[in-house]
Amino acid sequence: MRYESIDILKGVAVIFMIIFHVFYFPNQFGYKEFNYDTKLLHFIARTAQIIFKTGVGLNMYISYYNEEEKKKKTKKTKSEFIKKQLFRVLKLIVLAIFISIFSYLIFGDKFVKFGILHFMSFSSLLLIPFIDSQKILIGIIVIILIIRYFVKTNILLFSNVPPKLAFITGIYSRYQSVDHFPLIPWIIFICIGLILGKVITNKKNENILIKDNKTYKKVKENKIVKGIEWCGKKSLEIYVIHWIILFIFFAYIYPKIKFGN
């Protein structure tokens, strides 16, 4: 089972991400005429980030649900879910390493140390054991919110946390990075996605994202909507490729346009 609505939402997030990065990356290259520090661009970036993180949880749970349904029909004792998730995590780790190396060559010490791909792979590994444990997921959300509260109000409580662990968890940061997504608070949205996944896969709620009316079908078949949906399906590939395209443009093409060389 694949929910087209989720792919469309992810497609919107991909487009928003690219719009933000078109302003953000050249600014990091030193082209200050590209101002990314605006309310509109911050809204666009935050919307994309929330959709991506929640989407990770949704897709994880839907994959788990699909494998459990297959297991019931085939009467298998083992699910392929863990194997598929570990392969997916391995793929994310490889791409995360590529982004770290690639960004180091571009930005030096500001390279991506724990970006979105690092976060997604690590968080997935942490949450796989609790994928169908709604109470534990809610407990994790509550604990993260409590820790975040104390981080905001009394950071000295965490002064003994090693800098690298603090950077990954999001307690504090002594490192510069052009892309940083710590566990706190972002893992909350994956947990929310997992919880929502269980809600929408419940047969009582199957019409939440699956519509069977003429208006929905007409919108779904619209070429623009289909294009957005395709972006959602290829979000990981687009994320990696758009880094390379932006680098080539702003490292080699834009300077010639700007300085006329």
C-alpha positions, 0 to 999 in steps of 0.5 A: 500500500502506498499513499499518494497524498504522502508523496505529494506532501513530500514533493511539496517539501522537496520544492520548498527545500530547493527554493530555500537552498537556492538562497542559502547555499550561495550565501554560504559561498560568500555571495551575500546578495542572496539573503536567506534570512527572511520570514518567508524563507524561514517558513518555507524551510521549516515547513519542508523540515517538518514534512520530511521528518514526519514523512520518515515516520509515516513511511516507516510505519506503512512499510511495517504495516505492509510487511505484517499484512504480507506475513499474515497472508503467507503465514511466514514467521519472519517479516522482511521489514527489518531487512528492508529497513536495515538496507534503507539505513545502509543506503542513507549512511552511504549517502550521508558520508558522501554529503559529508565528504562533498561538503567538506571539499566545498565548505571546509570546517563548516561541512555537514557533520550530522545533517538530515541524512545522518539524522534519518539513518540514526533515528531510524535505527533508534526507533525500529524497536518501538515502531508499533509501541505507541505508548513508548513513542509518546514517552519519547516525545515527552522526554525530549520535550522535557530535556529541550525545556531544561536545555533552553532554561538551564544549559549548565545542567548539561555542561558535562556532556561531551561536545560530540554527543551534545552536537548529535543530540542537540543539547549544545553545539561547538561546531559549525555546519551548513546543515545540522539536524540533531535528535532534539527536537527533530526525532519528535516528528519521526515519532509523530509520523510513526503514531500517525502511520498507525492511525491511517493504516487502521481500516476504520480510517482508510479514507483519511488519505485514500479518497474515492471521489471524482474531485480527488481523482481529477486533482490527482491526475493533474500534470502538476500534481503528478510532477509534485508526487514524482518529486516526493517519490524521488526525494532522496535522489533529488536531495543529493543531486540538487547539492551537486547542481547548486555547487556546479552553478555557484562555484563555476557558472555564477562567478562568470555571470557576476564578474563577467569573466 
